[in-house]
Amino acid sequence: MRSRAAAATLSSAGFNEVYSMEGGIRAWKGLVAEGAPESGIAYFSPATRAEELIALAWWLEDGSRRFYSNLAVGMKDEEAKNLFKDLTLAEEHHQTFLLKLYQGLSGMTDSGFPGSILPPEKEGDVMEGGVRVSEALRWTRGKSVTEIVEFSLSSETNAYDLYAKMEHQMKDQRSAQVFHLISGEEKQHLERLGALFERRIQGASRAVP
């Protein structure tokens, strides 16, 4: 599943507002989007500053962290609950990496990051995949574990593509290495979510008489 298919999955799930991953999220000022808006793959203007990309990534990680944290609290399926707990911690670690990366680039330790670089729209209520956290959580109500995991797969696919693009956009080697690390971990998230999705699909098929 690539990001074009993932974006289609998010749209078909009934979300009214799916933000394009073209150069980040258009809700944020200062980023110039290029490329077809339906492609779901990140294209950044050459003028986009590294600090802006780092701040954007931090906000997306924060949105996904809150989404997974809320899922873990209400999840009755223990295997899924533990996975979403792990994903919550992973997003927190990514935020720490991004903060340290920004501090290393700017030389500033108390700068109000990330809001001083890229103020979030509506308090940063957007997660990886371009969907609002609040809307995604509303959508999960009454949904099966399989449906929620499938949605999470679509979101993480967009995240993987976005960070891979950010890696190549970075001219600073250390910055590129950080995004390489994050995209690699997003790939691991995809593998774990995919394995759980397959197990739930197989379990459902065996349950059908």
MARGU-337000 format. One record per residue (C-alpha): residue in three letters; residue number from 1; x, y, z. Coordinates in steps of 0.001 Angstrom, whole numbers, plus 500000, padded with zeros to 6 digits. Layout:
# MARGU-337000
 type seq   east  north     up
  ALA NUM      X      Y      Z
...
# end
This chain:
# MARGU-337000
 type seq   east  north     up
  MET   1 500000 500000 500000
  ARG   2 501499 503304 498914
  SER   3 500395 506761 499943
  ARG   4 498026 507298 497001
  ALA   5 496047 504226 497986
  ALA   6 496313 505201 501641
  ALA   7 494894 508658 500933
  ALA   8 492018 507050 499052
  THR   9 491354 504780 502022
  LEU  10 491221 507744 504382
  SER  11 488846 509630 502076
  SER  12 486581 506641 501523
  ALA  13 486374 506077 505290
  GLY  14 484112 509095 505464
  PHE  15 486462 511832 506623
  ASN  16 485284 515223 505440
  GLU  17 488688 516879 505651
  VAL  18 491765 514924 504612
  TYR  19 494769 517203 504243
  SER  20 497140 516704 501379
  MET  21 500625 515523 502307
  GLU  22 501969 517645 499438
  GLY  23 504767 519518 501128
  GLY  24 503178 518995 504481
  ILE  25 499720 520093 505529
  ARG  26 498244 523164 503902
  ALA  27 496703 524154 507215
  TRP  28 500155 525402 508195
  LYS  29 501315 528730 506852
  GLY  30 504772 528992 505375
  LEU  31 504870 525706 503488
  VAL  32 504392 525763 499734
  ALA  33 502712 522680 498294
  GLU  34 503703 521393 494895
  GLY  35 502426 518462 492855
  ALA  36 499024 516870 492373
  PRO  37 496962 517187 495563
  GLU  38 495481 513712 495195
  SER  39 498800 511900 495128
  GLY  40 499341 511926 498889
  ILE  41 503138 512002 498493
  ALA  42 505153 514823 499996
  TYR  43 506637 517376 497603
  PHE  44 508292 520367 499153
  SER  45 509212 523688 497703
  PRO  46 512996 524043 497517
  ALA  47 512541 527185 499640
  THR  48 511059 525280 502567
  ARG  49 513365 525630 505554
  ALA  50 514587 522603 507468
  GLU  51 513231 524116 510688
  GLU  52 509737 524247 509173
  LEU  53 509870 520599 508145
  ILE  54 511067 519591 511607
  ALA  55 508270 521587 513253
  LEU  56 505684 520081 510904
  ALA  57 506904 516578 511710
  TRP  58 506705 517343 515438
  TRP  59 503066 518459 515157
  LEU  60 502140 515365 513140
  GLU  61 503858 513114 515662
  ASP  62 501979 514871 518457
  GLY  63 498661 514305 516700
  SER  64 499398 510611 516163
  ARG  65 500582 510265 519752
  ARG  66 497273 511596 521041
  PHE  67 495315 509383 518646
  TYR  68 497102 506185 519675
  SER  69 496980 507109 523353
  ASN  70 493216 507529 523228
  LEU  71 492820 504245 521347
  ALA  72 494867 502378 523945
  VAL  73 492700 503672 526793
  GLY  74 489433 502452 525301
  MET  75 490632 499289 523558
  LYS  76 489351 495967 524948
  ASP  77 491417 493816 522578
  GLU  78 494591 493290 524641
  GLU  79 496904 492688 521685
  ALA  80 495716 495830 519928
  LYS  81 495784 497783 523196
  ASN  82 499430 496894 523794
  LEU  83 500354 497757 520218
  PHE  84 498749 501188 520448
  LYS  85 500539 501772 523752
  ASP  86 503837 500967 522017
  LEU  87 502979 503299 519138
  THR  88 502194 506073 521620
  LEU  89 505636 505729 523175
  ALA  90 507274 505589 519749
  GLU  91 505669 508882 518712
  GLU  92 506887 510463 521964
  HIS  93 510424 509323 521191
  HIS  94 510146 510787 517691
  GLN  95 509117 514119 519185
  THR  96 512188 514028 521411
  PHE  97 514438 513306 518394
  LEU  98 512893 516208 516488
  LEU  99 513240 518647 519379
  LYS 100 516912 517749 519830
  LEU 101 517444 518044 516081
  TYR 102 515962 521530 516045
  GLN 103 518020 522576 519057
  GLY 104 521162 521296 517369
  LEU 105 520429 523216 514170
  SER 106 519363 526458 515834
  GLY 107 521616 526412 518885
  MET 108 518577 527405 520956
  THR 109 517353 525404 523945
  ASP 110 514364 527521 524994
  SER 111 512763 528797 521823
  GLY 112 509094 527903 522148
  PHE 113 509517 525144 519571
  PRO 114 507568 524127 517585
  GLY 115 504988 526912 517825
  SER 116 507598 529620 517279
  ILE 117 508518 528064 513920
  LEU 118 505229 526732 512617
  PRO 119 502133 527705 514590
  PRO 120 499575 524906 514450
  GLU 121 496098 525473 513074
  LYS 122 493435 524763 515682
  GLU 123 496019 523655 518226
  GLY 124 497717 521098 516008
  ASP 125 494707 518811 515722
  VAL 126 496135 516975 512697
  MET 127 497890 513627 512742
  GLU 128 500000 511634 510316
  GLY 129 497832 510859 507322
  GLY 130 496391 514381 507192
  VAL 131 493245 513708 509232
  ARG 132 492168 515669 512287
  VAL 133 492711 513762 515532
  SER 134 489278 514704 516835
  GLU 135 487571 513513 513669
  ALA 136 489587 510286 513579
  LEU 137 488645 509480 517171
  ARG 138 484971 510118 516440
  TRP 139 485214 507786 513456
  THR 140 486621 504948 515567
  ARG 141 483528 504799 517768
  GLY 142 481693 501574 517051
  LYS 143 484364 500394 514620
  SER 144 485971 496962 514849
  VAL 145 489626 496451 515737
  THR 146 490247 495383 512142
  GLU 147 488788 498641 510779
  ILE 148 490784 500767 513224
  VAL 149 494005 498929 512409
  GLU 150 493353 499340 508682
  PHE 151 492904 503075 509180
  SER 152 496128 503220 511206
  LEU 153 497927 501405 508391
  SER 154 496804 504089 505937
  SER 155 497978 506840 508261
  GLU 156 501361 505239 508893
  THR 157 501868 504662 505154
  ASN 158 501509 508386 504555
  ALA 159 503889 509066 507436
  TYR 160 506523 506712 506027
  ASP 161 506379 508395 502611
  LEU 162 506443 511857 504171
  TYR 163 509525 511229 506304
  ALA 164 511354 509461 503492
  LYS 165 510812 512600 501413
  MET 166 511957 514817 504276
  GLU 167 515142 512749 504554
  HIS 168 516042 513526 500950
  GLN 169 515066 517186 501368
  MET 170 517529 517724 504207
  LYS 171 520926 519078 503219
  ASP 172 522361 518645 506714
  GLN 173 523585 515065 507161
  ARG 174 522507 514837 510802
  SER 175 518991 515988 509893
  ALA 176 518812 513450 507085
  GLN 177 519897 510701 509481
  VAL 178 517156 511618 511970
  PHE 179 514445 511398 509308
  HIS 180 515989 508183 508039
  LEU 181 515669 506783 511557
  ILE 182 512073 507955 511925
  SER 183 510995 506632 508519
  GLY 184 512615 503302 509384
  GLU 185 510623 503128 512602
  GLU 186 507434 504061 510747
  LYS 187 508113 501081 508497
  GLN 188 508325 498887 511587
  HIS 189 504982 500305 512720
  LEU 190 503535 499315 509366
  GLU 191 504851 495787 509740
  ARG 192 503368 495370 513218
  LEU 193 500023 496873 512227
  GLY 194 499977 494777 509071
  ALA 195 500629 491585 511012
  LEU 196 497811 492361 513453
  PHE 197 495488 493221 510581
  GLU 198 496217 489880 508894
  ARG 199 495591 487985 512128
  ARG 200 492250 489704 512639
  ILE 201 491217 489082 509022
  GLN 202 492139 485411 509310
  GLY 203 490310 485126 512622
  ALA 204 487180 486667 511125
  SER 205 487276 484300 508143
  ARG 206 487588 481254 510413
  ALA 207 484613 482460 512440
  VAL 208 482340 482497 509386
  PRO 209 480412 479167 509235
# end
